[in-house]
């Protein structure tokens, strides 16, 4: 059976819901993701091409792809694809399970728990993620993803947010009704 990070990218995006993102003393349950498949997905940074920046897309499943979005904030993606393919899953939102005070300190805001890591920029701020973590192995260590212990509930799918290409692909997934899903 393939690991969580060896599934086809859209399936991995669904399977990561309910997993736990851990970075040191902070942790949160992943409640929203988006899939970006390197083949035939024009919204993907690596669509049908390899560059130094996107080489990690074809790397071993479970690596981090961290990039600066519009020069403003970091986005955290997880490399997830079958062998010989390429793709990543953007982590869009998480619900804190430990380290809430540290997350609030990092964000400089006293957000309620369901808002502190709701959205890609808030998530990376709350978890202390920056470009230095690009290529990090998320399968073990202080910065990692732990597989879900149980099914997270009903999963919804819809179009990805903030893209202009391939808008018809329903590659955004979230735990339906969860308060930490981004708005």
Z-matrix of the N, CA and C atoms (Angstrom, degrees):
N
C 1 1.464
C 2 1.528 1 109.01
N 3 1.338 2 117.61 1 131.69
C 4 1.465 3 119.40 2 -179.52
C 5 1.533 4 111.23 3 -68.10
N 6 1.336 5 114.59 4 151.11
C 7 1.462 6 119.02 5 176.78
C 8 1.524 7 109.03 6 -73.12
N 9 1.298 8 115.13 7 169.48
C 10 1.462 9 122.90 8 178.13
C 11 1.526 10 111.56 9 -51.79
N 12 1.333 11 117.23 10 -35.51
C 13 1.459 12 122.32 11 -174.91
C 14 1.531 13 113.11 12 -90.94
N 15 1.329 14 117.82 13 1.64
C 16 1.472 15 121.85 14 179.37
C 17 1.524 16 112.10 15 -110.16
N 18 1.302 17 117.10 16 3.52
C 19 1.467 18 121.34 17 178.11
C 20 1.521 19 109.96 18 -75.61
N 21 1.338 20 119.06 19 158.83
C 22 1.462 21 119.50 20 170.33
C 23 1.531 22 108.91 21 -53.23
N 24 1.306 23 116.89 22 142.14
C 25 1.465 24 121.52 23 -170.19
C 26 1.535 25 113.99 24 -51.02
N 27 1.337 26 121.03 25 -47.87
C 28 1.471 27 118.47 26 178.04
C 29 1.535 28 112.71 27 -61.93
N 30 1.322 29 118.15 28 -37.79
C 31 1.474 30 120.00 29 177.40
C 32 1.520 31 111.08 30 -66.56
N 33 1.334 32 116.62 31 -38.59
C 34 1.466 33 120.47 32 177.71
C 35 1.526 34 110.35 33 -63.36
N 36 1.345 35 116.98 34 -38.54
C 37 1.471 36 120.65 35 179.37
C 38 1.528 37 110.32 36 -60.56
N 39 1.316 38 116.74 37 -39.98
C 40 1.473 39 120.69 38 177.02
C 41 1.529 40 110.73 39 -70.14
N 42 1.338 41 116.01 40 -42.02
C 43 1.467 42 121.03 41 -176.21
C 44 1.528 43 112.39 42 -68.16
N 45 1.323 44 117.53 43 -24.54
C 46 1.475 45 120.22 44 178.81
C 47 1.523 46 112.68 45 -74.88
N 48 1.321 47 117.94 46 -16.53
C 49 1.465 48 119.95 47 176.97
C 50 1.524 49 108.77 48 -64.64
N 51 1.315 50 115.63 49 128.69
C 52 1.459 51 121.07 50 -177.29
C 53 1.517 52 112.94 51 93.34
N 54 1.345 53 117.65 52 -11.54
C 55 1.466 54 120.89 53 175.31
C 56 1.525 55 108.47 54 -72.32
N 57 1.323 56 116.20 55 164.80
C 58 1.462 57 121.51 56 -178.81
C 59 1.517 58 110.36 57 -111.03
N 60 1.324 59 116.96 58 123.23
C 61 1.455 60 123.00 59 172.43
C 62 1.522 61 107.35 60 -89.90
N 63 1.325 62 116.08 61 128.15
C 64 1.464 63 121.82 62 -177.63
C 65 1.522 64 108.56 63 -125.72
N 66 1.329 65 116.55 64 134.14
C 67 1.462 66 121.63 65 171.09
C 68 1.522 67 107.79 66 -141.47
N 69 1.315 68 114.24 67 97.84
C 70 1.460 69 119.46 68 -176.74
C 71 1.514 70 110.83 69 66.51
N 72 1.348 71 115.90 70 -121.86
C 73 1.468 72 120.61 71 -176.82
C 74 1.528 73 113.58 72 -89.04
N 75 1.329 74 117.23 73 -1.93
C 76 1.462 75 119.01 74 179.32
C 77 1.524 76 109.78 75 -105.23
N 78 1.317 77 114.91 76 146.34
C 79 1.464 78 120.71 77 179.20
C 80 1.517 79 109.12 78 -151.74
N 81 1.330 80 115.09 79 152.61
C 82 1.455 81 119.76 80 177.89
C 83 1.513 82 110.82 81 -156.80
N 84 1.318 83 114.63 82 153.35
C 85 1.458 84 121.88 83 177.42
C 86 1.517 85 109.14 84 -84.36
N 87 1.324 86 117.10 85 126.84
C 88 1.463 87 122.42 86 179.36
C 89 1.529 88 108.28 87 -71.69
N 90 1.335 89 116.33 88 124.15
C 91 1.466 90 120.81 89 -176.63
C 92 1.528 91 113.57 90 -120.11
N 93 1.350 92 117.96 91 -7.04
C 94 1.457 93 120.74 92 -179.08
C 95 1.527 94 109.19 93 -153.53
N 96 1.349 95 116.43 94 135.79
C 97 1.463 96 122.38 95 -179.05
C 98 1.530 97 110.02 96 -142.04
N 99 1.335 98 115.47 97 167.92
C 100 1.459 99 122.79 98 169.95
C 101 1.518 100 108.77 99 -139.54
N 102 1.329 101 117.03 100 139.11
C 103 1.460 102 122.71 101 179.17
C 104 1.524 103 110.36 102 -96.04
N 105 1.343 104 115.83 103 141.09
C 106 1.459 105 123.00 104 175.13
C 107 1.525 106 107.84 105 -135.63
N 108 1.326 107 116.29 106 101.22
C 109 1.460 108 122.16 107 -179.06
C 110 1.523 109 109.44 108 -87.78
N 111 1.324 110 117.04 109 132.34
C 112 1.469 111 121.07 110 -175.20
C 113 1.522 112 113.09 111 -68.19
N 114 1.318 113 117.70 112 -24.50
C 115 1.459 114 120.29 113 179.57
C 116 1.531 115 109.83 114 -97.65
N 117 1.297 116 116.61 115 124.83
C 118 1.466 117 123.07 116 172.04
C 119 1.525 118 114.86 117 62.08
N 120 1.324 119 117.82 118 30.87
C 121 1.463 120 121.85 119 175.50
C 122 1.531 121 107.02 120 -127.54
N 123 1.337 122 117.84 121 91.83
C 124 1.464 123 120.93 122 -175.10
C 125 1.532 124 114.67 123 -58.80
N 126 1.321 125 118.97 124 -17.29
C 127 1.469 126 121.12 125 178.00
C 128 1.528 127 111.67 126 -80.97
N 129 1.313 128 117.17 127 -9.30
C 130 1.466 129 122.73 128 -177.28
C 131 1.532 130 110.23 129 -84.96
N 132 1.338 131 117.50 130 136.15
C 133 1.466 132 122.13 131 178.75
C 134 1.523 133 112.63 132 -57.22
N 135 1.310 134 117.18 133 -27.34
C 136 1.464 135 121.22 134 -174.98
C 137 1.527 136 112.52 135 -108.31
N 138 1.308 137 117.81 136 20.91
C 139 1.470 138 120.60 137 -175.54
C 140 1.524 139 111.35 138 -56.25
N 141 1.316 140 114.91 139 111.90
C 142 1.462 141 123.64 140 175.04
C 143 1.532 142 114.29 141 54.15
N 144 1.346 143 117.60 142 25.29
C 145 1.470 144 120.45 143 176.13
C 146 1.529 145 109.58 144 -155.21
N 147 1.300 146 114.49 145 151.09
C 148 1.457 147 121.14 146 177.60
C 149 1.523 148 108.98 147 -116.64
N 150 1.325 149 115.92 148 132.28
C 151 1.461 150 121.38 149 176.02
C 152 1.527 151 106.81 150 -131.94
N 153 1.311 152 116.75 151 170.18
C 154 1.462 153 119.72 152 177.72
C 155 1.530 154 110.31 153 -58.18
N 156 1.331 155 116.62 154 -39.92
C 157 1.472 156 121.09 155 -178.81
C 158 1.530 157 111.93 156 -64.45
N 159 1.332 158 116.90 157 -38.38
C 160 1.462 159 120.31 158 -173.42
C 161 1.527 160 113.81 159 -102.39
N 162 1.292 161 118.94 160 7.83
C 163 1.469 162 121.51 161 -178.30
C 164 1.534 163 111.54 162 -56.06
N 165 1.316 164 117.13 163 -32.94
C 166 1.464 165 121.17 164 -179.39
C 167 1.532 166 111.84 165 -60.71
N 168 1.343 167 118.36 166 -25.80
C 169 1.469 168 122.15 167 179.08
C 170 1.524 169 112.03 168 -54.83
N 171 1.335 170 116.00 169 -32.73
C 172 1.459 171 121.12 170 -178.39
C 173 1.519 172 111.44 171 -97.86
N 174 1.318 173 116.68 172 5.08
C 175 1.455 174 121.07 173 -179.51
C 176 1.520 175 111.66 174 -76.63
N 177 1.284 176 113.34 175 -172.83
C 178 1.455 177 120.64 176 -179.25
C 179 1.523 178 110.44 177 -65.08
N 180 1.316 179 116.49 178 138.06
C 181 1.459 180 120.64 179 177.71
C 182 1.515 181 110.85 180 -59.03
N 183 1.334 182 115.69 181 139.75
C 184 1.459 183 121.19 182 179.13
C 185 1.512 184 113.83 183 103.21
N 186 1.333 185 117.74 184 -0.44
C 187 1.462 186 120.54 185 176.42
C 188 1.527 187 109.49 186 -86.02
N 189 1.318 188 116.14 187 156.58
C 190 1.467 189 121.41 188 177.86
C 191 1.523 190 109.73 189 -90.94
N 192 1.325 191 116.27 190 137.88
C 193 1.463 192 122.81 191 169.24
C 194 1.527 193 105.07 192 -116.69
N 195 1.323 194 116.26 193 109.09
C 196 1.462 195 122.00 194 -177.43
C 197 1.530 196 107.60 195 -116.02
N 198 1.319 197 116.34 196 127.29
C 199 1.457 198 119.50 197 179.61
C 200 1.524 199 110.01 198 -137.95
N 201 1.325 200 114.84 199 158.57
C 202 1.458 201 122.21 200 178.68
C 203 1.522 202 108.22 201 -89.60
N 204 1.308 203 116.82 202 120.42
C 205 1.461 204 122.97 203 -176.73
C 206 1.526 205 109.68 204 -92.52
N 207 1.341 206 115.38 205 120.30
C 208 1.466 207 122.24 206 179.68
C 209 1.525 208 113.11 207 52.72
N 210 1.318 209 117.44 208 25.31
C 211 1.457 210 121.72 209 179.69
C 212 1.517 211 113.84 210 68.74
N 213 1.343 212 117.38 211 12.62
C 214 1.463 213 121.21 212 -174.19
C 215 1.518 214 114.44 213 -111.70
N 216 1.338 215 117.46 214 -47.08
C 217 1.454 216 119.60 215 -174.74
C 218 1.531 217 110.84 216 -145.67
N 219 1.312 218 115.03 217 156.92
C 220 1.461 219 121.47 218 179.94
C 221 1.523 220 110.29 219 -83.03
N 222 1.323 221 115.76 220 148.75
C 223 1.461 222 122.76 221 172.70
C 224 1.525 223 108.18 222 -123.58
N 225 1.325 224 115.75 223 137.91
C 226 1.468 225 121.99 224 -179.34
C 227 1.519 226 109.39 225 -107.41
N 228 1.318 227 115.38 226 123.13
C 229 1.449 228 123.33 227 176.75
C 230 1.525 229 108.55 228 -121.33
N 231 1.322 230 115.92 229 155.17
C 232 1.460 231 122.82 230 176.56
C 233 1.516 232 107.74 231 -115.33
N 234 1.324 233 117.26 232 127.27
C 235 1.457 234 120.67 233 175.07
C 236 1.522 235 107.66 234 -67.48
N 237 1.340 236 115.51 235 124.75
C 238 1.464 237 120.52 236 -178.28
C 239 1.519 238 108.95 237 -152.66
N 240 1.317 239 116.11 238 115.33
C 241 1.465 240 121.83 239 -178.53
C 242 1.520 241 110.00 240 -173.06
N 243 1.330 242 117.06 241 159.99
C 244 1.463 243 119.69 242 173.64
C 245 1.536 244 110.18 243 -71.27
N 246 1.314 245 116.82 244 158.72
C 247 1.460 246 122.07 245 179.02
C 248 1.531 247 110.00 246 -55.29
N 249 1.329 248 115.39 247 135.80
C 250 1.450 249 120.98 248 179.13
C 251 1.516 250 114.77 249 87.48
N 252 1.306 251 118.00 250 -4.63
C 253 1.463 252 123.10 251 179.01
C 254 1.527 253 108.51 252 -111.76
N 255 1.320 254 117.24 253 -172.57
C 256 1.452 255 121.30 254 176.84
C 257 1.513 256 109.74 255 -146.82
N 258 1.320 257 117.17 256 148.23
C 259 1.450 258 120.43 257 176.71
C 260 1.513 259 112.09 258 167.33
N 261 1.332 260 114.50 259 159.85
C 262 1.463 261 121.16 260 178.57
C 263 1.520 262 109.85 261 -138.18
N 264 1.322 263 114.21 262 161.02
C 265 1.460 264 121.94 263 175.71
C 266 1.525 265 107.15 264 -119.18
N 267 1.329 266 115.97 265 119.98
C 268 1.462 267 121.90 266 175.26
C 269 1.515 268 108.65 267 -76.79
N 270 1.326 269 116.58 268 129.40
C 271 1.464 270 120.72 269 173.92
C 272 1.517 271 107.13 270 -88.68
N 273 1.337 272 116.55 271 113.59
C 274 1.466 273 121.94 272 -174.84
C 275 1.519 274 113.64 273 -94.17
N 276 1.336 275 118.37 274 -32.73
C 277 1.469 276 119.26 275 -176.30
C 278 1.519 277 110.45 276 -158.60
N 279 1.337 278 114.28 277 149.74
C 280 1.469 279 121.52 278 177.24
C 281 1.523 280 109.20 279 -144.16
N 282 1.324 281 115.67 280 150.46
C 283 1.459 282 122.71 281 175.86
C 284 1.521 283 108.13 282 -101.80
N 285 1.340 284 118.51 283 120.64
C 286 1.459 285 120.39 284 -178.74
C 287 1.531 286 112.73 285 -57.66
N 288 1.330 287 115.18 286 138.85
C 289 1.466 288 120.94 287 172.49
C 290 1.525 289 110.90 288 -120.97
N 291 1.333 290 117.58 289 -18.77
C 292 1.467 291 121.29 290 172.00
C 293 1.519 292 108.94 291 -157.23
N 294 1.334 293 115.45 292 152.12
C 295 1.450 294 121.01 293 177.94
C 296 1.518 295 115.11 294 79.52
N 297 1.329 296 117.52 295 25.79
C 298 1.467 297 120.96 296 -178.07
C 299 1.532 298 111.83 297 -56.50
N 300 1.323 299 118.87 298 -43.26
C 301 1.467 300 120.68 299 -179.94
C 302 1.530 301 111.24 300 -61.60
N 303 1.330 302 116.77 301 -40.30
C 304 1.466 303 120.96 302 177.93
C 305 1.529 304 110.46 303 -65.01
N 306 1.328 305 116.95 304 -40.91
C 307 1.468 306 120.50 305 177.72
C 308 1.529 307 110.34 306 -61.19
N 309 1.314 308 116.58 307 -44.88
C 310 1.472 309 120.13 308 179.36
C 311 1.523 310 111.01 309 -63.80
N 312 1.331 311 117.06 310 -40.62
C 313 1.464 312 120.84 311 178.60
C 314 1.523 313 110.23 312 -61.70
N 315 1.324 314 117.07 313 -45.03
C 316 1.465 315 120.92 314 179.93
C 317 1.526 316 111.42 315 -62.00
N 318 1.314 317 116.88 316 -36.13
C 319 1.463 318 120.79 317 -179.16
C 320 1.527 319 112.20 318 -83.91
N 321 1.335 320 117.20 319 -17.21
C 322 1.458 321 119.89 320 -178.19
C 323 1.505 322 112.89 321 69.33
N 324 1.345 323 115.45 322 26.70
C 325 1.465 324 120.89 323 -177.67
C 326 1.521 325 109.21 324 -143.19
N 327 1.321 326 115.89 325 151.83
C 328 1.463 327 121.84 326 178.46
C 329 1.533 328 110.00 327 -100.35
N 330 1.327 329 115.49 328 51.87
C 331 1.465 330 120.67 329 -178.76
C 332 1.523 331 111.44 330 -64.01
N 333 1.338 332 117.65 331 150.82
C 334 1.465 333 119.77 332 171.36
C 335 1.529 334 108.56 333 -64.77
N 336 1.323 335 118.31 334 156.00
C 337 1.471 336 121.04 335 -176.06
C 338 1.525 337 114.34 336 -50.83
N 339 1.326 338 117.20 337 -40.45
C 340 1.464 339 119.50 338 -176.45
C 341 1.533 340 113.34 339 -72.06
N 342 1.327 341 118.89 340 -12.25
C 343 1.473 342 121.57 341 -179.51
C 344 1.527 343 113.23 342 -106.03
N 345 1.322 344 118.24 343 -17.14
C 346 1.469 345 120.92 344 -171.24
C 347 1.533 346 113.30 345 -62.59
N 348 1.325 347 118.92 346 -30.61
C 349 1.473 348 121.72 347 179.45
C 350 1.525 349 110.26 348 -129.43
N 351 1.339 350 116.29 349 34.05
C 352 1.457 351 122.47 350 -178.21
C 353 1.526 352 109.50 351 -97.57
N 354 1.309 353 116.02 352 100.19
C 355 1.458 354 123.13 353 -176.17
C 356 1.521 355 108.61 354 118.48
N 357 1.337 356 117.83 355 149.17
C 358 1.463 357 120.85 356 -174.40
C 359 1.529 358 114.96 357 -58.11
N 360 1.329 359 117.94 358 -41.65
C 361 1.467 360 120.18 359 -179.04
C 362 1.524 361 110.98 360 -70.60
N 363 1.303 362 117.86 361 -43.58
C 364 1.463 363 121.07 362 177.82
C 365 1.525 364 110.60 363 -61.33
N 366 1.342 365 116.16 364 -40.96
C 367 1.461 366 120.22 365 -179.61
C 368 1.531 367 110.66 366 -60.53
N 369 1.341 368 116.95 367 -49.53
C 370 1.469 369 118.31 368 -178.20
C 371 1.526 370 111.47 369 -66.40
N 372 1.324 371 118.58 370 -36.65
C 373 1.461 372 120.49 371 176.33
C 374 1.521 373 110.27 372 -63.47
N 375 1.320 374 117.05 373 -49.57
C 376 1.461 375 122.08 374 -177.20
C 377 1.524 376 112.43 375 -61.29
N 378 1.336 377 116.52 376 -35.58
C 379 1.465 378 120.70 377 -177.85
C 380 1.530 379 112.80 378 -94.24
N 381 1.326 380 118.33 379 2.83
C 382 1.463 381 121.06 380 178.08
C 383 1.517 382 113.00 381 65.90
N 384 1.329 383 116.60 382 40.51
C 385 1.466 384 121.72 383 -178.19
C 386 1.525 385 109.61 384 -98.22
N 387 1.328 386 115.39 385 132.35
C 388 1.469 387 121.56 386 174.31
C 389 1.520 388 108.17 387 -142.13
N 390 1.317 389 115.89 388 -178.41
C 391 1.455 390 121.87 389 -177.22
C 392 1.515 391 115.04 390 -59.35
N 393 1.322 392 118.11 391 -22.02
C 394 1.473 393 119.35 392 179.10
C 395 1.524 394 111.35 393 -65.01
N 396 1.331 395 117.69 394 -17.28
C 397 1.467 396 121.18 395 179.53
C 398 1.528 397 112.93 396 -91.99
N 399 1.331 398 117.67 397 1.22
C 400 1.463 399 120.23 398 176.67
C 401 1.526 400 108.96 399 -59.40
N 402 1.326 401 116.62 400 128.41
C 403 1.459 402 121.99 401 -179.14
C 404 1.521 403 114.57 402 87.47
N 405 1.341 404 117.66 403 -2.89
C 406 1.478 405 120.44 404 179.55
C 407 1.533 406 110.26 405 -63.20
N 408 1.314 407 115.80 406 148.08
C 409 1.463 408 121.89 407 179.31
C 410 1.528 409 108.68 408 -86.18
N 411 1.323 410 116.50 409 111.76
C 412 1.466 411 122.05 410 -177.29
C 413 1.531 412 112.96 411 -87.07
N 414 1.317 413 117.65 412 7.16
C 415 1.464 414 120.51 413 -178.38
C 416 1.519 415 112.45 414 -89.57
N 417 1.329 416 116.93 415 -13.16
C 418 1.472 417 120.10 416 -178.78
C 419 1.522 418 109.10 417 -161.29
N 420 1.307 419 116.18 418 163.68
C 421 1.456 420 120.41 419 175.12
C 422 1.519 421 113.21 420 98.59
N 423 1.322 422 114.67 421 -168.33
C 424 1.465 423 122.01 422 -176.98
C 425 1.527 424 112.31 423 -69.53
N 426 1.328 425 117.11 424 -31.27
C 427 1.467 426 123.38 425 178.59
C 428 1.531 427 105.64 426 -111.19
N 429 1.350 428 116.56 427 106.54
C 430 1.468 429 119.43 428 -171.67
C 431 1.519 430 111.87 429 -154.25
N 432 1.336 431 114.13 430 169.23
C 433 1.453 432 121.71 431 171.43
C 434 1.521 433 107.49 432 -120.43
N 435 1.317 434 115.66 433 126.01
C 436 1.456 435 121.68 434 176.69
C 437 1.524 436 108.11 435 -99.65
N 438 1.347 437 117.55 436 131.28
C 439 1.472 438 120.46 437 -177.57
C 440 1.525 439 111.74 438 -57.91
N 441 1.332 440 116.58 439 155.65
C 442 1.466 441 119.69 440 178.63
C 443 1.531 442 110.82 441 -62.27
N 444 1.319 443 115.63 442 143.82
C 445 1.457 444 121.48 443 177.54
C 446 1.522 445 109.87 444 -83.99
N 447 1.338 446 115.89 445 -34.50
C 448 1.466 447 120.88 446 179.68
C 449 1.527 448 108.98 447 -143.87
N 450 1.314 449 115.44 448 166.23
C 451 1.466 450 120.03 449 178.00
C 452 1.530 451 108.94 450 -62.25
N 453 1.341 452 116.76 451 139.11
C 454 1.466 453 118.91 452 -174.28
C 455 1.517 454 115.98 453 -80.78
N 456 1.303 455 119.57 454 -6.25
C 457 1.455 456 121.38 455 -173.72
C 458 1.513 457 109.21 456 115.70
N 459 1.297 458 116.92 457 -165.80
C 460 1.468 459 121.06 458 -177.79
C 461 1.524 460 110.08 459 -69.97
N 462 1.335 461 115.87 460 131.58
C 463 1.464 462 121.78 461 179.89
C 464 1.521 463 108.95 462 -103.65
N 465 1.320 464 115.07 463 130.60
C 466 1.456 465 121.41 464 177.35
C 467 1.527 466 109.19 465 -105.06
N 468 1.317 467 116.26 466 157.63
C 469 1.468 468 122.08 467 178.54
C 470 1.514 469 109.19 468 -134.13
N 471 1.317 470 115.44 469 147.94
C 472 1.452 471 120.80 470 178.16
C 473 1.504 472 110.56 471 -165.18
N 474 1.331 473 117.63 472 -175.61
C 475 1.465 474 120.65 473 179.73
C 476 1.525 475 111.44 474 -68.97
N 477 1.326 476 114.80 475 151.20
C 478 1.466 477 120.21 476 177.39
C 479 1.517 478 109.79 477 -69.65
N 480 1.321 479 115.59 478 160.21
C 481 1.464 480 122.05 479 -174.65
C 482 1.530 481 110.38 480 -102.78
N 483 1.341 482 116.17 481 138.64
C 484 1.459 483 121.32 482 172.00
C 485 1.513 484 115.46 483 76.64
N 486 1.325 485 117.93 484 21.52
C 487 1.461 486 120.19 485 177.61
C 488 1.525 487 109.23 486 -116.54
N 489 1.330 488 116.13 487 161.27
C 490 1.464 489 120.25 488 178.37
C 491 1.525 490 111.84 489 -119.30
N 492 1.330 491 117.30 490 -8.79
C 493 1.465 492 122.04 491 179.30
C 494 1.521 493 109.32 492 -113.13
N 495 1.316 494 115.82 493 148.96
C 496 1.470 495 122.05 494 177.23
C 497 1.534 496 111.54 495 53.04
N 498 1.328 497 115.73 496 39.75
C 499 1.465 498 120.87 497 -177.03
C 500 1.534 499 112.35 498 -67.98
N 501 1.316 500 117.37 499 -17.37
C 502 1.459 501 120.15 500 -179.46
C 503 1.519 502 114.54 501 -81.26
N 504 1.345 503 117.32 502 -11.88
C 505 1.463 504 119.74 503 178.73
C 506 1.530 505 109.51 504 -74.86
N 507 1.302 506 116.84 505 128.22
C 508 1.468 507 121.19 506 179.76
C 509 1.523 508 108.70 507 -90.75
N 510 1.346 509 115.71 508 71.72
C 511 1.459 510 122.72 509 -174.89
C 512 1.527 511 113.32 510 -106.86
N 513 1.317 512 117.84 511 11.51
C 514 1.463 513 120.68 512 173.37
C 515 1.523 514 106.91 513 -101.21
N 516 1.329 515 116.45 514 132.46
C 517 1.461 516 121.81 515 -177.10
C 518 1.523 517 109.11 516 -129.24
N 519 1.329 518 115.89 517 145.28
C 520 1.455 519 120.07 518 178.40
C 521 1.519 520 109.29 519 -153.37
N 522 1.324 521 114.21 520 159.96
C 523 1.458 522 120.44 521 175.25
C 524 1.517 523 106.26 522 -80.57
N 525 1.311 524 115.20 523 113.64
C 526 1.460 525 121.11 524 -174.34
C 527 1.530 526 111.12 525 -57.23
N 528 1.323 527 115.47 526 131.71
C 529 1.449 528 122.17 527 176.78
C 530 1.513 529 115.20 528 78.22
N 531 1.338 530 118.69 529 0.42
C 532 1.473 531 119.60 530 -178.81
C 533 1.526 532 109.53 531 -73.50
N 534 1.340 533 117.97 532 132.81
C 535 1.469 534 120.40 533 -175.80
C 536 1.530 535 114.68 534 -68.49
N 537 1.331 536 118.86 535 -16.59
C 538 1.476 537 120.82 536 -178.61
C 539 1.516 538 113.93 537 -90.38
N 540 1.327 539 118.17 538 -2.16
C 541 1.458 540 121.27 539 177.37
C 542 1.528 541 107.61 540 -64.18
N 543 1.338 542 117.54 541 138.39
C 544 1.462 543 120.88 542 -176.43
C 545 1.523 544 111.31 543 -64.94
N 546 1.300 545 115.02 544 154.29
C 547 1.472 546 121.29 545 -178.31
C 548 1.510 547 110.70 546 -93.40
